[in-house]
Amino acid sequence: MRFVPVRRRTVWLWLLTAIVLGALSWVVWQKRQPPRDDAALSPQARLGHAVFHDRSLSASGQQSCATCHVEEHGHASARGIEHGGNQMQATGERNTPSLRYLWRNSSFHFDEEGKPNGGFFWDGRADTLAAQAAEPFLNPAEMANADKASVVAKLSRASYAREFERLFGAHIWQQPEQAFAAMTQALASYQTEDPAFHRFDSLFDQVAQGKASFNPAQERGWALFKDPEKGNCAACHTAEPAANGSPPLFTDNSYDNLGVPLPVHLRSQGQRHDNDAGLCAQVHVRERADAKNYCGAFKVPSLRNVALRRAFFHNASLQQLRDVVAFYATRDTDPQRWYGVNKALNDVKPAYRANVNRDEAPYGQKPGEQPRLSEQDIDDLVAFLHTLTDADLAARAVSLAGSTAVANAAVHAAAPVAIPKVVTSR
């Protein structure tokens, strides 16, 4: 019988435990799902539901809206930056955002203080849900259709084509522009009407309604979240109800340049990724005299369901929620941790680095100074952020947190095992 060292067996035991925990939590999540009441949706929204899940509408036949906006991840990506293209050979450049809690978003504009606000996508270039829904169908790195007529031809062969005709007329297929617009409006109706996209039933919502309470760590995290001298998260991730009394979205839909780091895989390969100018390159801004002031800025996302994300920031540079909070806390006090030696702000072009937010807490300290947030503060903020997970997804969030903890423990357990050095000529 082959002898397996104790440490190695321990590592595999941890990993097996992670797999089992994830599988069990998935079963729990599935059993907790209420049956979707499609009858409560308008005919147009039901049509949008069909389009949202139809892979045949992509050039590859392998990708639908739901492929990248996965319901059990809060209608966000399961991995961050997605693959697409006519043979699924292309890779996008930005993290796939969540589609939940977008229906109240406004079109892009400059507010009364002259600050950019609203819009869809990381750079706000789309003005409506329908306009946002249109782009992936024609993006060569996503669904990769040649043109609108190609999409409409596929629609005309779909199982729900007769319903499309019933809603928009039997001659709709002879009008590709109108048919394509009708399809994107159906997608917008689906995302607006289906409660799954705006549930407002997280633990935070239950606490706000007096139906539950935070545990001590969550309570401390909530206080730090609002404290303008500590976390100061609420400065952009607004935590107050809207003027009409509806629950907070945890975003003010503003834009910010955080100076996020270059993704590690690009850094290790010596590649640059700082060609993404963000807000200043989009159509509403690029012709302005002050456009350069907005270079490197990206839209502030909602924090609802943030604990389910697998990648963070516009470039998907971090993969753990705790690392995200730690980045805010120590970006300025320990830049080497995030950028490497003498490479601060390595995903922002030198010409745009003056735009990086350095004034608001938790920023502002110098390298080597004490961060505004302690390690305990970071843990408490993460505990609070988990309270923003929608109830239908809460078991999934527990699964991700447990799997991460087990995997981290496995890495630590494996550390003493000697690994042969591999010499390469490259």
C-alpha positions as CSV (number, residue, x, y, z in Angstrom):
1,M,0.0,0.0,0.0
2,R,1.3,3.4,-1.0
3,F,2.2,5.6,2.0
4,V,0.7,9.1,2.0
5,P,2.3,11.6,4.4
6,V,0.1,12.8,7.2
7,R,0.3,16.5,6.1
8,R,-0.6,15.6,2.5
9,R,-3.6,13.6,3.7
10,T,-4.6,16.5,5.8
11,V,-4.5,18.8,2.8
12,W,-6.7,16.4,0.8
13,L,-9.1,16.1,3.7
14,W,-9.5,19.8,3.8
15,L,-10.1,20.1,0.1
16,L,-12.6,17.2,0.1
17,T,-14.4,18.9,3.0
18,A,-14.6,22.1,0.9
19,I,-16.1,20.2,-2.0
20,V,-18.7,18.5,0.2
21,L,-19.6,21.7,2.0
22,G,-20.1,23.5,-1.3
23,A,-22.2,20.7,-2.6
24,L,-24.4,20.4,0.5
25,S,-24.9,24.2,0.6
26,W,-25.9,24.2,-3.1
27,V,-28.5,21.5,-2.4
28,V,-29.8,23.7,0.5
29,W,-29.9,26.7,-1.8
30,Q,-31.8,24.9,-4.5
31,K,-34.4,23.6,-2.0
32,R,-35.0,27.1,-0.6
33,Q,-35.8,28.6,-3.9
34,P,-39.5,29.6,-4.2
35,P,-41.1,28.6,-7.5
36,R,-40.9,31.5,-10.0
37,D,-44.3,32.9,-10.7
38,D,-43.9,33.8,-14.3
39,A,-47.7,34.5,-14.4
40,A,-47.0,37.6,-12.4
41,L,-44.9,39.0,-15.2
42,S,-46.2,40.8,-18.2
43,P,-46.1,39.0,-21.6
44,Q,-43.2,41.3,-22.6
45,A,-41.3,40.4,-19.4
46,R,-41.9,36.7,-19.9
47,L,-40.5,37.1,-23.4
48,G,-37.5,38.8,-21.9
49,H,-37.0,35.9,-19.5
50,A,-36.9,33.5,-22.5
51,V,-34.4,35.8,-24.3
52,F,-32.2,36.1,-21.2
53,H,-31.7,32.4,-21.1
54,D,-31.4,31.6,-24.8
55,R,-27.8,30.6,-25.8
56,S,-28.8,30.2,-29.4
57,L,-28.8,34.0,-29.8
58,S,-25.0,34.1,-29.6
59,A,-22.7,33.5,-32.5
60,S,-21.2,30.5,-30.7
61,G,-24.5,29.1,-29.6
62,Q,-23.0,28.7,-26.2
63,Q,-23.6,32.0,-24.4
64,S,-26.7,33.7,-23.1
65,C,-27.2,36.7,-20.8
66,A,-27.6,34.1,-18.0
67,T,-24.2,32.6,-18.8
68,C,-22.4,35.6,-17.5
69,H,-25.1,37.0,-15.1
70,V,-25.6,33.9,-13.0
71,E,-28.6,34.0,-10.7
72,E,-27.0,32.1,-7.8
73,H,-24.2,34.7,-7.9
74,G,-26.6,37.6,-7.7
75,H,-26.9,37.9,-11.5
76,A,-23.2,38.5,-11.6
77,S,-20.3,36.5,-13.0
78,A,-19.1,33.3,-11.4
79,R,-15.5,34.2,-12.2
80,G,-15.2,37.9,-13.0
81,I,-13.9,38.5,-16.5
82,E,-15.8,36.2,-18.9
83,H,-15.0,34.5,-22.2
84,G,-17.0,34.9,-25.4
85,G,-16.6,35.3,-29.1
86,N,-17.9,33.4,-32.0
87,Q,-16.0,30.3,-30.8
88,M,-15.7,31.3,-27.2
89,Q,-12.1,32.2,-27.8
90,A,-12.2,35.8,-26.7
91,T,-11.6,37.3,-23.2
92,G,-13.2,40.5,-22.0
93,E,-11.3,43.2,-20.3
94,R,-13.7,44.2,-17.5
95,N,-15.3,42.4,-14.6
96,T,-18.9,41.4,-15.3
97,P,-21.2,43.6,-13.1
98,S,-24.3,42.4,-11.4
99,L,-27.6,43.1,-12.9
100,R,-29.5,43.2,-9.6
101,Y,-30.8,46.5,-8.3
102,L,-30.2,48.4,-11.6
103,W,-33.9,49.2,-12.4
104,R,-33.8,52.5,-10.4
105,N,-30.7,53.7,-12.1
106,S,-30.8,56.9,-14.1
107,S,-29.2,57.8,-17.4
108,F,-25.7,59.3,-17.3
109,H,-25.6,63.0,-16.3
110,F,-23.7,65.5,-14.3
111,D,-25.4,66.3,-11.1
112,E,-26.1,69.7,-9.5
113,E,-22.5,69.7,-8.1
114,G,-21.1,69.1,-11.5
115,K,-20.2,65.5,-10.7
116,P,-20.8,62.5,-13.1
117,N,-23.5,60.2,-12.0
118,G,-25.7,57.3,-13.4
119,G,-25.5,55.3,-16.5
120,F,-25.0,51.6,-17.1
121,F,-21.7,49.6,-17.4
122,W,-18.5,50.5,-15.5
123,D,-18.2,53.7,-17.6
124,G,-21.9,54.7,-17.7
125,R,-22.0,54.7,-21.5
126,A,-25.5,53.1,-21.8
127,D,-28.4,55.3,-20.7
128,T,-31.1,52.6,-20.1
129,L,-31.5,49.0,-19.2
130,A,-32.5,48.3,-22.8
131,A,-29.4,50.0,-24.2
132,Q,-27.3,48.0,-21.7
133,A,-28.9,44.8,-22.8
134,A,-28.2,45.5,-26.4
135,E,-24.4,45.7,-26.3
136,P,-23.4,42.1,-25.5
137,F,-25.2,40.7,-28.5
138,L,-22.9,42.7,-30.8
139,N,-19.7,42.8,-28.7
140,P,-17.0,40.6,-30.4
141,A,-15.7,39.4,-27.0
142,E,-19.2,38.5,-25.8
143,M,-22.1,37.1,-27.9
144,A,-20.3,38.2,-31.1
145,N,-23.1,38.6,-33.6
146,A,-22.2,40.3,-36.8
147,D,-25.1,42.8,-36.7
148,K,-28.6,43.2,-35.4
149,A,-30.1,41.4,-38.4
150,S,-28.1,38.3,-37.4
151,V,-29.6,38.4,-33.9
152,V,-33.1,38.9,-35.3
153,A,-32.7,35.9,-37.7
154,K,-31.9,33.7,-34.7
155,L,-34.9,35.2,-32.8
156,S,-37.2,34.3,-35.7
157,R,-36.2,30.6,-35.3
158,A,-36.5,30.5,-31.5
159,S,-39.1,28.4,-29.7
160,Y,-40.8,31.6,-28.5
161,A,-40.9,33.3,-32.0
162,R,-44.7,33.0,-32.2
163,E,-45.1,34.9,-28.9
164,F,-42.7,37.5,-30.3
165,E,-45.0,37.9,-33.3
166,R,-48.1,38.0,-31.2
167,L,-46.7,40.9,-29.2
168,F,-45.0,42.9,-32.0
169,G,-46.7,41.8,-35.2
170,A,-46.2,39.1,-37.8
171,H,-44.1,41.3,-40.0
172,I,-41.6,42.2,-37.2
173,W,-38.9,39.9,-38.8
174,Q,-38.9,42.2,-41.9
175,Q,-37.9,45.1,-39.6
176,P,-34.6,44.1,-37.9
177,E,-34.0,47.4,-36.2
178,Q,-37.5,47.4,-34.6
179,A,-37.2,43.7,-33.7
180,F,-33.9,44.1,-32.1
181,A,-35.2,47.1,-30.1
182,A,-38.3,45.1,-29.1
183,M,-36.0,42.3,-27.8
184,T,-33.9,44.6,-25.7
185,Q,-37.0,46.3,-24.3
186,A,-38.3,42.8,-23.3
187,L,-35.1,42.2,-21.5
188,A,-35.4,45.5,-19.6
189,S,-39.0,44.6,-18.7
190,Y,-37.9,41.2,-17.3
191,Q,-35.2,42.9,-15.2
192,T,-37.6,45.5,-14.0
193,E,-40.6,43.3,-13.2
194,D,-39.0,40.1,-11.9
195,P,-38.6,40.5,-8.1
196,A,-35.4,38.4,-8.2
197,F,-33.6,41.4,-9.5
198,H,-34.5,43.6,-6.5
199,R,-35.6,41.5,-3.6
200,F,-34.6,43.8,-0.6
201,D,-34.9,40.8,1.8
202,S,-31.3,40.6,3.1
203,L,-30.5,40.4,6.8
204,F,-29.8,44.2,6.6
205,D,-33.3,44.7,5.3
206,Q,-34.8,42.5,8.0
207,V,-32.9,44.5,10.7
208,A,-34.1,47.8,9.2
209,Q,-37.6,46.5,9.5
210,G,-37.1,45.4,13.1
211,K,-37.5,41.7,12.2
212,A,-33.9,40.7,13.1
213,S,-30.7,42.0,14.7
214,F,-27.0,42.1,13.9
215,N,-24.5,40.0,15.8
216,P,-21.7,41.9,17.6
217,A,-19.3,41.7,14.7
218,Q,-21.9,42.9,12.2
219,E,-22.9,45.7,14.5
220,R,-19.3,46.9,14.8
221,G,-18.9,46.6,11.0
222,W,-22.1,48.7,10.4
223,A,-20.7,51.4,12.6
224,L,-17.4,51.4,10.8
225,F,-19.2,51.5,7.5
226,K,-20.8,54.8,8.4
227,D,-17.9,56.3,10.3
228,P,-16.5,59.1,8.2
229,E,-13.1,58.8,10.0
230,K,-12.8,55.1,9.7
231,G,-14.4,53.0,6.9
232,N,-16.3,55.9,5.4
233,C,-17.9,53.4,3.0
234,A,-21.3,55.1,3.1
235,A,-19.8,58.2,1.4
236,C,-20.2,56.4,-1.9
237,H,-22.2,53.3,-1.0
238,T,-25.2,55.2,0.3
239,A,-26.8,53.4,3.2
240,E,-29.8,55.6,3.7
241,P,-33.3,55.0,2.2
242,A,-34.2,56.8,-0.9
243,A,-36.4,60.0,-0.8
244,N,-39.5,57.9,-1.5
245,G,-38.6,55.6,1.4
246,S,-37.4,52.6,-0.6
247,P,-34.5,50.7,0.8
248,P,-30.9,51.8,0.1
249,L,-29.1,50.5,-3.0
250,F,-25.6,50.9,-1.3
251,T,-24.4,53.0,-4.2
252,D,-24.8,56.7,-5.0
253,N,-24.1,55.8,-8.7
254,S,-21.1,58.2,-8.7
255,Y,-17.6,57.6,-10.2
256,D,-14.3,57.2,-8.5
257,N,-10.6,56.5,-9.3
258,L,-9.4,54.1,-6.6
259,G,-6.0,53.3,-8.1
260,V,-6.8,49.6,-8.0
261,P,-3.8,47.3,-8.7
262,L,-2.9,45.5,-11.9
263,P,-4.3,42.0,-11.8
264,V,-1.6,39.6,-10.4
265,H,-1.5,37.4,-13.5
266,L,-0.7,40.4,-15.7
267,R,1.8,41.7,-13.2
268,S,3.6,38.4,-13.1
269,Q,3.8,38.3,-16.9
270,G,5.1,41.8,-17.1
271,Q,2.1,43.0,-19.0
272,R,0.4,46.4,-18.9
273,H,-3.4,46.8,-18.5
274,D,-3.5,50.6,-17.9
275,N,-5.0,51.4,-21.3
276,D,-8.5,51.4,-19.9
277,A,-9.3,55.1,-19.5
278,G,-12.7,54.5,-17.9
279,L,-15.1,57.3,-17.7
280,C,-13.2,59.9,-19.8
281,A,-13.3,57.7,-22.9
282,Q,-17.1,57.2,-23.0
283,V,-19.3,59.2,-25.4
284,H,-20.9,61.5,-22.8
285,V,-17.5,62.7,-21.5
286,R,-14.7,62.5,-24.0
287,E,-15.5,65.7,-25.8
288,R,-15.6,67.8,-22.7
289,A,-12.8,70.3,-22.1
290,D,-12.2,68.7,-18.6
291,A,-12.4,65.1,-19.9
292,K,-8.9,64.2,-18.6
293,N,-10.0,64.8,-15.1
294,Y,-12.3,61.7,-15.3
295,C,-9.7,59.3,-16.7
296,G,-9.3,56.2,-14.6
297,A,-12.7,56.7,-12.9
298,F,-15.2,53.9,-12.8
299,K,-18.8,53.6,-11.6
300,V,-19.4,52.8,-7.9
301,P,-21.3,49.5,-7.8
302,S,-24.0,48.4,-5.4
303,L,-22.7,46.4,-2.5
304,R,-25.8,44.3,-2.3
305,N,-24.7,40.6,-2.7
306,V,-21.1,41.7,-2.7
307,A,-20.2,38.6,-0.6
308,L,-21.1,36.4,-3.6
309,R,-18.6,38.0,-6.0
310,R,-15.7,36.0,-7.2
311,A,-13.8,39.1,-8.5
312,F,-13.8,42.7,-7.6
313,F,-13.2,46.1,-9.2
314,H,-13.5,46.9,-12.9
315,N,-10.4,44.9,-13.7
316,A,-11.2,41.9,-11.5
317,S,-7.8,42.4,-9.8
318,L,-8.8,41.0,-6.4
319,Q,-10.7,37.7,-5.7
320,Q,-11.4,37.9,-1.9
321,L,-13.8,40.3,-0.2
322,R,-11.5,40.7,2.8
323,D,-8.7,41.7,0.4
324,V,-10.9,44.4,-1.0
325,V,-11.5,45.9,2.4
326,A,-7.8,45.5,3.3
327,F,-6.9,47.3,0.1
328,Y,-9.0,50.3,1.0
329,A,-7.4,50.3,4.5
330,T,-3.7,49.9,3.5
331,R,-3.4,51.1,-0.1
332,D,-1.5,54.2,1.0
333,T,0.2,52.8,4.2
334,D,1.5,49.6,2.6
335,P,1.5,50.1,-1.2
336,Q,4.1,47.3,-1.8
337,R,1.5,44.8,-0.6
338,W,-0.8,45.7,-3.6
339,Y,1.5,46.9,-6.3
340,G,4.9,45.3,-5.7
341,V,8.1,47.2,-5.2
342,N,8.2,50.7,-6.6
343,K,5.2,50.1,-8.8
344,A,2.4,52.0,-7.0
345,L,-0.8,52.7,-9.0
346,N,0.4,50.2,-11.6
347,D,-2.9,50.0,-13.4
348,V,-3.3,53.8,-13.8
349,K,-1.5,55.6,-16.5
350,P,1.0,58.1,-15.1
351,A,-0.9,61.0,-16.7
352,Y,-4.0,60.0,-14.8
353,R,-2.5,59.4,-11.4
354,A,-3.4,62.8,-10.1
355,N,-7.1,61.8,-10.4
356,V,-6.7,59.0,-7.9
357,N,-8.8,59.6,-4.7
358,R,-6.4,60.4,-1.9
359,D,-8.5,62.8,0.1
360,E,-11.3,60.7,1.7
361,A,-11.0,58.2,4.5
362,P,-9.8,55.5,4.7
363,Y,-7.1,57.0,2.4
364,G,-4.7,59.8,3.2
365,Q,-1.9,58.3,5.3
366,K,1.7,57.9,4.2
367,P,3.6,54.6,3.8
368,G,4.5,53.1,7.1
369,E,1.8,55.0,9.1
370,Q,-1.0,53.3,11.0
371,P,-4.0,52.4,8.8
372,R,-7.3,53.8,9.9
373,L,-8.7,50.3,10.1
374,S,-7.3,47.5,12.2
375,E,-7.3,43.8,11.3
376,Q,-10.3,43.4,13.6
377,D,-12.0,46.4,11.9
378,I,-11.5,44.7,8.5
379,D,-13.1,41.5,9.7
380,D,-16.0,43.3,11.2
381,L,-16.6,45.2,8.0
382,V,-16.6,42.0,6.0
383,A,-19.1,40.5,8.5
384,F,-21.4,43.5,7.9
385,L,-21.1,43.2,4.1
386,H,-22.3,39.6,4.4
387,T,-25.6,41.0,5.8
388,L,-26.3,42.6,2.3
389,T,-26.8,39.2,0.7
390,D,-30.4,38.6,-0.6
391,A,-32.2,35.9,1.3
392,D,-32.5,33.6,-1.7
393,L,-28.7,33.6,-2.0
394,A,-27.7,33.5,1.7
395,A,-26.9,29.8,1.7
396,R,-24.7,30.3,-1.4
397,A,-22.8,33.0,0.4
398,V,-22.1,30.7,3.4
399,S,-20.9,28.1,0.9
400,L,-18.4,30.5,-0.7
401,A,-17.2,31.7,2.7
402,G,-16.7,28.2,4.0
403,S,-15.0,27.0,0.9
404,T,-12.6,29.9,1.0
405,A,-11.8,29.3,4.6
406,V,-11.2,25.6,4.0
407,A,-9.0,26.3,1.0
408,N,-7.0,28.8,2.9
409,A,-6.5,26.3,5.7
410,A,-5.4,23.7,3.1
411,V,-2.8,26.1,1.7
412,H,-1.4,26.8,5.2
413,A,-1.4,23.0,5.9
414,A,0.5,22.3,2.7
415,A,3.1,25.0,3.3
416,P,5.7,22.7,5.0
417,V,5.6,20.1,2.2
418,A,8.8,20.3,0.1
419,I,8.2,21.1,-3.5
420,P,11.0,20.4,-6.1
421,K,12.4,23.5,-7.8
422,V,11.6,23.6,-11.5
423,V,14.2,25.2,-13.7
424,T,13.1,26.7,-16.9
425,S,14.9,28.4,-19.7
426,R,12.2,31.0,-20.3
